[in-house]
Amino acid sequence: MATGSDVKLGQLTKYLFTAPSWPVSLLILVILGLVIDGASARAWVYFPFSGTLAFTLPAIAAFLLTKPIIEYSGKTMTWNRSALLALSCTVFAVIITFASLAGGIKYLPLFYGISLGFVFGLRLFVLVAIADYRVPRMILPAVTQSAVGVLVGFFLFSPEWAGFAFVLHIVFGLGFAILIWLIERPLHRAFHIRGLAFVNAFIAHMTDGSSKGMEHFFREIGEEIFVPQVCLFFRRTSKKPVLFTVPNLHPGPMGEIGGGNLPRVIHDRMEEETLVAHGCATHDFNLVSESEIEKVIDAIERTKKDRTYTPGATRSARLSCGSVQVLYQRFGEAMLIVTTRSPQKTEDLDFSIGMSIMAEGHRWFPHVAFVDGHNCMTDLSSPVLQATQTALEYQHGAIQAMEACRKADLKPFSVGYACQHLPYSREEGFGDLGMQVMVVETAGQKTAYVLFDGNNMATGVRDILLEKILTLVDAAEVMTTDSHVVNTITGKNPVGLAIPSEIFLPQVISTVQAAIDDLESAECAATTAQCEHVVVFGSNRISQLASTVNAMLIFVAPLSLAMLLLAFLLSLLAYLLMV
């Protein structure tokens, strides 16, 4: 799901775009040079100037040299981006150069020199942002286009002009370097991090899937936390055991970065058939790297030696408290509580809400597995926070469920399990685990716990699925893991949005039936693992980061304009002094 911080970060995606194919950019460069040559052909006798030489040739040289130079230093650059950068700088150079015609063709050398200085500064700024945040390393690839332009100007104008152009390179280079420093100051003062380093890492992730850079960045701003994780181990007579576990960590932020694939990693490391539901955690509790999941797995493994199995469970029941619906069932001395607000939005719950519910429940039950169904996305919005009306509804509903169960009779029960790897991609909203179903039969009642590996559900999908599932069982709830492998930019890619529910409904029904057919007598052992020293983003860090970045963007435009005006004035001063 997406928090309010995601909404802020999601707004930044409007600045992202895909570079066109490099042959397209080169074709435009050639055509632009030829058009300028044609337009200036009649003036060649009085003032020799070639668009192909002055603009196209330097751009092609920059296109060919930028990628190898950057990749020699171990960074990433694509041919498409190299060509687009060369083309964009050429367009600016053409505009600045021919602005001189307003005052007469005699000013063309001055403005061509200014354009080359501007191109150098602009390329330095862009390359620092998209390739390597260390300014000194980007000077060489940044100067490739303007250096060839200076060489062309040396022959078209004079050696003195080349010296003037060199001075302008220093002026504009320093100007853009100061601009970079000013842009990075807010993040450095707030988090002691380099903001452009994050941009570099993000672009590397988008280009080649690398997550190391971003995880290193997140670890720098992260902090350690200690969270409980409740596990329900179901031992069956002859079939493979089943584990239903509820981490109070968030499977984000996106893709394979951090804990984005938390449910899949835990599932694959457990010897049991494992369902990893969504507990109480917002993006503040995103793991900084996938390696942190090992601490969660180790904590679960440590609890196994203390397991005590009991053969009894209650029938499941459902209640409502305000907008919150609760499906609950007791297994021995443990409670399983699954909540939803569908058809209203069902978003992340703050960790404090889950902790208060578990603390209340410990009056009667040593182990309380509280699940956020995370099954109704109406739009990108903020999480549920402590002390709000919605939070109180969750808390009161859970307490009512536990009070109803504490004196209920325990009966022998059976557990069935089935999974289905659905033939849909992450881009279509389905994570690697597909769909899992656990069915519990107690005293003639069948309850289905259906879990999709995905980030929330499109509005109404849960209700469509439940209507058909309840033709096979007496009670059910449909949940998602909140896995963020289905998200690369924003958090909006819920189950049922890209693929209509009617298409995968038959597979849901067949999987539920398979779980029913798999029913076998079972016992339950509950444990509460203490996951220690887990490094996550940290409380309110995402919100602070998003707010800082958005505030920075407000001041980028005026700062850039002021810096450019100063550079142009210094250029004119240098021209007057050198002429």
N, C-alpha and C positions, 0 to 999 in steps of 0.2 A: 504494500500500500504506500501511499505517499503522504507525508506529513506536510504541514504548512511550510516547513523548510524546503521540502521537495518542490512545492509550488514556486518558491522564490528561485531555487536553482533551475527548475524547469523553464522559467522565463529566460534564462541565459541561453537556452538552446536556439533562440531566434538568431543568435550570432553564428551558429554553426551552419555550414553548407558543404556540399561536395564539389571539389574542383572538377572542371570539365576535362575531358580527355586532352592530353598534351598536343596531339596533332591539330585539334581545333584552335588551341591558343596560338600555336605557331602559324597556322594559316592566317589568323587575324593579324598577327604581327607583320607578316609579309605583305598582306593587302594594305595595311596601314602605311607601311613604308612606301609602297608604290603609289598610293594615293597622294601622299605628301610630295613625292618626286614629281608626279604629274602636275600638281597644283603650283609647284614652284619652278617648273621648267622654264617659263618665260622670264623669270627673274634671275636665272643662272648666270647670265652674262654680267649682271651688275653685282650679284652677291651669291657666290657658289655655296650651295647648301643642299645636301641630299638626305631625305628622310630615311632611306634605306641604310645609309652609312651612320647617320646620327642616332637613329632609334632602333631599327630592326637588328642591325649587326650586334650592338651591345646587348640587346635582349636575348638573342640566340646564344651569345657567348655565356651570359649568365645562366641561361637554361641548362647548357651543357656542363657547366662547371660547378654549380651550386650543390647538386645532389652528391657527386663524388667527394667534394670537400667535406661536407657535413657528415657523410657516412664514414669517412676516414677517421673521424673523431669518435665514432661509435654511436652516433645518433641516427635518427630516422628522417628521411625526406623522400617524397615520391616525385616521379617525373611530372605528374599532373600538377602538383603544388608548385614545383619549380617553374613550370611553364606559365601557370596562372600568375605567380608573383612577378615574373618578368613582364608579362603582358600588362598587368595592373600598373606597374611602375612606368612602363612606356607610355601608357595613357596619361598619367600625371605629367610625365616629362613633356609630352606633346602640348598639353594644355598650358603649362607654365612657359614653355619656349615661345609659343605663338601668341601668348599674351603680350609679348613685346611689340607686336605689330600695332598696338594701340598708340604707341609713342614713336613708331618708325622702325624700319628694318635695321637701323644702326644699333638698336638695343638688343638685337637677337643674340649676339655672343654672350652678353650679360645674362640674359634670361636662360639661355641654354646652360650656362655654367651653374646658375641657381638650380635649374632642374636636375642636374647631375648630383649636386650636393643633397637636394631633397630626396632623390632616388636612393642614395647611399643611406641616409638617415632612416628612410621608410623601410628599406630592406633590413637594416639592422634591427629595427623595432619588431618587424614581423618575424624574422628568423629567431630572435630571442624568445618570442612568444611561442612559436610552433616547433622549434627544433632544440635549442639549448639556451637556458636562461642565463648562462655565463657570457656576458657581453664581449670580453676579449676574444673568445673562441669564435664568435660570429662575425668579427670584423672582416676576415678574409672572404668568406662566402658573400657577405653583404656588399663588398666593394667591387665584385666582379663586373657588374653591369656598368656602373659609373666609371670605372677605371678604363674600360674599353671606349666609353664615350669621351673621356679626356684624351685618349690617344687619337681618336677621330678628330676632336677639336684642335689638337696640336697641329694637324696638317691642314684643316680647313681654315683656322684662324691664325694663331701665332704661338710661339713658345711662351711668351709672356702670359697669354690667356691660360695656358696650361697651369702656370704657377698660381694664377687667380683661382682656377677651378680647384686646385689642391687646398687652398685656404678655405674655400667654401665647404669642402669635405670635412675639414676640422670643425667648422662652425656648426654645420648640421649634425655631424656625428656627436659632438658634445651636447647639442640641444636635445637630440633624441635619447641619449644616454641619461641625461638629467630627467627627462620625461619618464623613462623606465624606472628610475630610482624613486620618483615621486609616486608612481602608481603602486610600487611594491611596499611603500612605507606603511600603509594601514595594516596590511596583513602581517608585516614583520613586527610591528609594535603590539598587535593584538595576540598573535600566536607564535611569534619568533620563527616564521617560516617564509620561504620565498614563494610569492604568489605565482610567478611565471614558471616556477619549477612544477607546480601543480598543473598548469596549463600544458607544459611539455609532456608530463606523464599521462594526462588525459588524452592528448592527441596521439601519443604512442599507443595507448590502449585502443583507441578507435581505429588506428591504422593497422596494427599487427596483432592486437589482442593481448599485448603485454600488460601485466598487472603489477609487476614488481615496483615500478616507479610510483604508482598511486598508493600501493600498500606501504611503501617507505614513507610517503608523505603523511598518510593517515596515522602511522605509528608515531610520528613526531608530535602530533597534536593529541594523541590518545591518552587514556588513563586507565588504571586497573580497577576492576570491579569484582565483587563476590556475589554470585547469584545462585539461588536454589533451582534444581531441575528435578521434577517429580517423574518417576518412572513406574509404570504398571507392567510387571512381568507376568505373562500368562503361560503356565506350564500345562501342556496337554498330554493326554494319556500316551499317544504314540506318534503324534504329528509334531512338526517343528514348532517350537515355542514362538509366542508373539510378544512384542514389546510396544507399548504405547507410551511415548515420552513427550514431555512438554518443556522445551527450553524457554527460559525467560531472556532470550537474546534475539536480536533481529537479523533475519537472513538478507542483509543488504551490504553495501549500498546498491550495486548493480553488477550484472553479468557475473563473471567469476571472481570479481574483486572482493576482498574481505570475506565476509560470511555469506556472500550471495548464493552459494550452493550448499548452505549449512544442512538442510534436510537430506540431501543426497549423500554428503560425506558421512554423516552419522549413520544413515541407513546402511551404507556399504561396509562400515566398520563393525557393525554389530552382528553377532552370530544368529540372533533371532530375526524373525520377520518384523521389521521395525517401521512403525508409523511415527513421524515427527510432526506433531501438531504445532500450532502457533500460540505461544504464551503471551505474557504482558511485556512488551518491549517496543520502543519507538526507534527511530533512526539514531538516537543518541547511543543505542546499544548495538550498533553495527560493529562487527569484529574488524579490526584493522587489517587482518590478513587471514588467509585460510588456515595457516599453521596454528592459530589460536583455537581452532576446533578440537585440536588434540587434547587441550586441557579439559574440554567438556567430555570427550570420550573417556579420558582417564578417570574423571570424577564418577562417571556412570559405572565403569568397571570396578572401582573401589567399593561401590555399594553392594556388589553382587554377593560378597561373602556374608553379608548380614541379612540376606533375604529369608523371610519366613512365609511359607505358602499357606493360604487358607482356602477352603473349598466353597465359601459362600458369597453370594451377591444378592442384591435386591433387584426387583423389577425397576426398569427405568421409568421416569416420569418427566413431565414438562410443566413449567409454570411461566407466568409472565409477571414482570414488574415494570410498570411504565412501558417504555419502548423496547425493553430487553426481554428476550425469550431465553429460557434456561432449560436444557436437557440434562438430567443428572441421573447418576447411578452409583451405588456404593458397592465396593469390592472389599470384603473383609473390613479392615480398619482404614481404608482409603476411600476418598471421594473423587469421582470424575465428573466435572462440571463443564459443559460446552455451551457457550453463549452466542447470541446473535441479535442484531437489531433489524434484520431484514423485515420488510422492504426499505427501511431507512438505512442510511449508510452504516456499514460495520467496518470500522477502521482500527488502527493500532490503539492499544490501551497502554497508558503509562505504567511503568514498572511498579510504582507505588500503589496503584489500584490492586494489582495482583498480590502484592505483599500483604496489604491490609486484609484481603479476602482469605489468604492462607493463614494469617495470624488469627483471625476470627475462628476459622475452621479447626485450628489446633486445640480448641477447647474440647472437641469431641473426636477429631481424627488426626492421627500423626502425619498423614500424607494427604494433601489436597492438590489434585491436578486440575488447574483452572485453564480452560482453553478459550481463546478468542477465535470464534468461528471464521472471522475474516472473509465473509462470503457475500458482501453486497457493496459494490463500488458505485456510488452515484456521481462522484467527481473527485479530483484531487483536493484534499482538504486536510485540516489539522487533526491530530490524534485526540483521543479522549484523555483529559487530564484530571488529576485528583481534585476533589471538592466541587466538581461541576454536577449539575443535575443528572446528567447521563452516568457519571461515575457512581453516584449514589444509587441509581437504579441497578447497575451491575452488582454493587456490593449488597444491597438489600435482597436482590434476587438470589444471589449465591448463598446468603445466610439462610433464607427461607428453605432453599433446597437442602442444605445440610441439617437444618432442624427437622425437616421431614424425614430424613434418612437415619437419624441417629438412633431411633428406636424401632426401625423397620426390621422385619424378619429377613434373615439371610437364607437363601435357598441354593442348592447345587446349580451350577451353570455350565454352559458349554460355550466355546469360542471357535469361530470360523474365520479364515482369512483368505483373501484373494487379491491379486494385483493385475493391472492391465497397463501395458506400455502403449499409450495411445499414439496413432500414426500422425501426430501433429508436431510442429516445430516450436522452439522457444519463441520465435517471432509471432507465432499464432497463439501464444499465451499459455503453453503447456511446458512444464519443466521436465527434467530427465526421468523422474519417478512415475510420471503418468498419473494413474489413479490407484488408490489402495482402499480396500474395504475390510473392516472388522465387524463381524456380527456376533452379538452376545445373546444367548437364549437362556432365560431364567423363568421358571414356573410357567412355561408355555408361551412366554412373550419373547419376541425377537426384536432386537434393537440393532440398527445398522449405523456404524460410524464410517462415513464416506469422506475420504481425504484426497483432494486434488493437489498435485504439486504445481502450484501457480501462485500468482500475486492477485488475490481477491477474485470476485466473480462479477460479471456484468449484472446490473440490476434485473431482477426477475428470474435469472437462470436457476438460482437455488430453489425457488418455488416450483419451477417446471420440473426439475429433477426430483424433488421430494414427492410431488404428486404421483409420479410413476413408481418411485422406490417404495412408497407406502402401500402399494398393491402387493408387495412381497413380504414386508415386515410390518410390525406393529408400531414401531417408533424409529425415527432416524434423524440425523443431522448431516448436512453437507458442509465441509470445511475446505480451506486451502492452507498450504504451508506458509504462504507469503514469500516463497522463494523468489529472489530478484534476478535469477539467471534469465528470466523472460524480459528483463528491462535493461536497456543500454543507456538511455538518456533520462527519461522520466519514468514515473511509477505507474503509468496508465496502460496496462496491457492485460486486462482481466480475462479469466476463463469465460468463454462464451461471447466475447466481443468479436474476434476475428472469425471464429468457427461457431455458427449458431448451435444452440443446445440440441436442437432436433437432430443434428447430424451425429453427435456422439452419444445421444441418449440410449440407443440400443446397446452400446458397449457398457454403459453404466449399469443397465439392467442385467446384462449377462454377467458382469463382475459381481454384482450383489448376489445373484443366484449362485454363482460359484462359491462365494463365501458361505452361503447357507448350506450348500452341499458339503462344505469342508468342516462343518460343526463337529466338535468333539469335546467330551468332558474335560474341564479345566480347573485349575487352581490359580489364585493370584497372589503375588508378592509385590508389595509396594515399597519403594525406597525414595528418599529425597537426597539427591547428590548435591554437594556443595562445590560449585565450579569456582575455583579460586584463582586470583591473579589473572583474570581474563582481560586483555587489553582491548578496549572499545573506543569509539570516537570520543565519548565523554558527555556528560550532562550539558545540554544546551549548546554544544560545540557546533553542531550542524546549523542551528539557527543563527548563531553568532557569525559563522563563516559565510552563510548566505547573505546576511544583512551587510556584512563588510564588503563583500564582492559587489552587491547591488549598489551600495553607496559609492564605491570606487568608480563604477561605470557612469554615474551621474557627473563626476568631475573629470573624466577622461577627455571629453570633447572640449570644454573650455581650457583645460590645461594644454591640450594639443594645439589649439588655436593660438593661445598666448605664446607658446614656444615657437610656433612657425612664424608668427609676426616678428618676434625678436630675431629669429634667424634671418629673415628677409631683410630686416633693417641693418643687421650686421653685414649682410652680403653687399648691400648698397654702399655702406661705409667702406668696406674693403675695396670695392670697385673704384670709388672716388679717390681713395688713397693710392691705388696702384696704377690708375690711368694717368 
